[in-house]
Amino acid sequence: MRRRTLAVCAAALAVLLGCAGTAAAAPVAHPAPAAAAAPHSKPAANPPFGAQTRIALYAPVPAGWAVISRNYANQDKLIEYLGGAPFGARVAVLANQGLPAGWVLVGGLLDGQTAVVSYLGGAPHGTTVIAYVEILMPGGRIIGYPVPAGWRIQSTVTRSDGTYRVLLFP
């Protein structure tokens, strides 16, 4: 058992280091220092709005991304890029998780685990939107998000299914 474990670890290490077979004898090419520090090189572009990828289950969520779902069996989570969204874009995300600025809670699913959020950036003046402070669902409670900068609270209404605000963009 111990030999098999060591053999598996050695094989995994060889793959990670790229030393499998005769590849270890091949010289490693390094970029020229001048090319690496070129002042005219472009920074990496952000992905388009809605791009999705998987990351480790307990890894921190990068800025501009939101958690869509978790997969405990695979020990990962699906995240979606929310940057570059147009006004009024709606996305279903995992409830009670952080979001980039400008997104508000506009609904939820009965499971209490999924929140529907909408982006308020780029709104025309005079726009009104209903954003939830909290929603009470059979599956749980979904907590809302802060009022985005530039928006005013016109009114707050509390009902049996939760509390919402009417927001105005002056």
C-alpha positions as CSV (number, residue, x, y, z in Angstrom):
1,M,0.0,0.0,0.0
2,R,2.8,2.4,0.9
3,R,4.8,1.7,-2.3
4,R,1.7,2.2,-4.4
5,T,1.0,5.6,-2.7
6,L,4.6,6.7,-3.2
7,A,4.5,5.6,-6.9
8,V,1.2,7.6,-7.4
9,C,2.7,10.6,-5.7
10,A,5.9,10.4,-7.7
11,A,3.9,10.1,-11.0
12,A,1.7,13.1,-10.1
13,L,4.8,15.2,-9.2
14,A,6.4,14.2,-12.5
15,V,3.3,15.3,-14.4
16,L,3.1,18.6,-12.5
17,L,6.8,19.4,-13.1
18,G,6.6,18.4,-16.7
19,C,9.4,15.8,-16.2
20,A,7.6,12.8,-17.8
21,G,9.8,10.7,-20.1
22,T,12.5,12.5,-22.0
23,A,10.9,15.9,-21.6
24,A,13.3,16.5,-18.6
25,A,16.3,16.6,-20.9
26,A,14.8,19.2,-23.2
27,P,15.9,22.8,-22.5
28,V,13.3,25.2,-21.0
29,A,12.7,28.3,-23.1
30,H,12.4,31.5,-21.2
31,P,11.1,34.8,-22.7
32,A,13.6,37.5,-23.2
33,P,13.6,40.0,-20.3
34,A,13.1,43.0,-22.7
35,A,10.0,41.3,-24.2
36,A,8.5,40.6,-20.8
37,A,8.9,44.2,-19.6
38,A,7.7,45.9,-22.9
39,P,5.9,49.1,-22.0
40,H,3.5,48.8,-24.9
41,S,2.2,45.4,-23.9
42,K,-1.6,45.2,-23.2
43,P,-2.9,44.1,-19.9
44,A,-5.1,41.0,-19.9
45,A,-8.7,41.8,-21.0
46,N,-11.6,41.1,-18.8
47,P,-13.9,38.3,-20.0
48,P,-17.3,39.2,-21.5
49,F,-20.3,39.6,-19.3
50,G,-21.8,36.2,-18.5
51,A,-18.6,34.2,-18.9
52,Q,-18.5,31.3,-16.6
53,T,-15.8,29.1,-15.1
54,R,-15.3,26.7,-12.2
55,I,-13.0,27.3,-9.3
56,A,-12.1,25.3,-6.1
57,L,-15.0,25.2,-3.6
58,Y,-13.2,27.2,-0.9
59,A,-11.2,29.5,-3.2
60,P,-12.1,33.2,-2.9
61,V,-14.3,34.6,-5.6
62,P,-12.4,37.2,-7.8
63,A,-13.7,40.7,-8.0
64,G,-16.4,41.2,-10.5
65,W,-17.6,37.6,-10.3
66,A,-20.5,35.9,-8.5
67,V,-21.2,32.3,-7.4
68,I,-23.8,30.6,-9.5
69,S,-23.7,27.2,-7.9
70,R,-21.7,24.8,-5.7
71,N,-20.8,21.2,-6.4
72,Y,-19.7,19.5,-3.2
73,A,-19.1,16.2,-4.9
74,N,-16.5,17.8,-7.3
75,Q,-15.3,20.2,-4.6
76,D,-15.8,23.2,-6.9
77,K,-18.2,26.1,-7.6
78,L,-19.4,27.7,-10.8
79,I,-18.8,31.5,-11.0
80,E,-20.0,34.0,-13.6
81,Y,-18.5,37.3,-14.6
82,L,-20.8,40.2,-14.0
83,G,-18.7,43.1,-15.2
84,G,-19.8,44.9,-18.4
85,A,-23.5,44.1,-17.8
86,P,-26.0,46.4,-19.5
87,F,-28.7,48.2,-17.4
88,G,-31.4,45.9,-16.3
89,A,-29.5,42.7,-16.9
90,R,-30.8,39.8,-14.7
91,V,-28.8,36.9,-13.4
92,A,-29.7,34.0,-11.1
93,V,-27.0,33.6,-8.4
94,L,-26.4,31.7,-5.2
95,A,-28.4,33.6,-2.5
96,N,-26.7,35.5,0.3
97,Q,-23.3,35.8,-1.4
98,G,-21.4,38.9,-2.3
99,L,-21.9,40.7,-5.5
100,P,-20.1,43.6,-7.4
101,A,-21.5,47.1,-6.8
102,G,-24.6,48.1,-8.7
103,W,-26.5,44.9,-8.4
104,V,-29.8,44.6,-6.4
105,L,-32.1,41.7,-5.4
106,V,-35.2,41.6,-7.5
107,G,-36.5,38.1,-6.9
108,G,-35.8,34.6,-5.7
109,L,-36.6,31.0,-6.2
110,L,-38.8,29.0,-3.7
111,D,-35.8,27.0,-2.7
112,G,-34.4,30.0,-0.8
113,Q,-31.0,29.3,-2.2
114,T,-31.2,31.2,-5.5
115,A,-31.5,34.9,-5.9
116,V,-32.4,36.9,-9.0
117,V,-30.4,40.1,-9.2
118,S,-30.5,43.0,-11.6
119,Y,-27.8,45.5,-12.6
120,L,-28.7,49.2,-12.2
121,G,-25.6,50.8,-13.7
122,G,-26.3,53.1,-16.7
123,A,-29.9,53.7,-15.8
124,P,-31.7,56.6,-17.5
125,H,-32.7,59.5,-15.2
126,G,-36.1,59.1,-13.7
127,T,-36.0,55.3,-13.6
128,T,-37.7,53.5,-10.7
129,V,-37.0,50.0,-9.6
130,I,-38.3,47.6,-6.9
131,A,-35.4,46.1,-5.0
132,Y,-35.8,43.7,-2.1
133,V,-34.3,44.2,1.3
134,E,-35.1,40.6,2.1
135,I,-37.4,37.8,0.7
136,L,-38.9,35.1,2.9
137,M,-39.1,31.8,0.9
138,P,-40.2,28.3,2.0
139,G,-36.6,27.2,1.6
140,G,-35.1,30.1,3.5
141,R,-34.4,33.8,3.7
142,I,-32.7,35.8,0.9
143,I,-30.9,38.9,2.0
144,G,-30.8,41.9,-0.3
145,Y,-27.8,44.2,-1.3
146,P,-27.0,47.8,-0.5
147,V,-28.7,50.6,-2.5
148,P,-26.3,51.5,-5.4
149,A,-24.6,54.9,-5.4
150,G,-26.7,57.6,-7.0
151,W,-30.1,55.9,-6.2
152,R,-32.6,57.2,-3.7
153,I,-35.1,55.2,-1.6
154,Q,-38.6,56.5,-2.5
155,S,-40.4,54.1,-0.2
156,T,-40.1,50.9,1.8
157,V,-42.9,48.3,2.0
158,T,-43.0,45.3,4.3
159,R,-45.3,42.4,3.4
160,S,-45.6,38.8,4.7
161,D,-43.2,37.6,2.0
162,G,-40.5,40.2,2.7
163,T,-39.5,43.8,2.5
164,Y,-38.8,45.8,-0.6
165,R,-37.8,49.3,-1.5
166,V,-38.9,51.5,-4.4
167,L,-35.6,53.1,-5.7
168,L,-35.4,56.2,-7.9
169,F,-32.5,57.3,-10.1
170,P,-32.9,61.1,-10.1
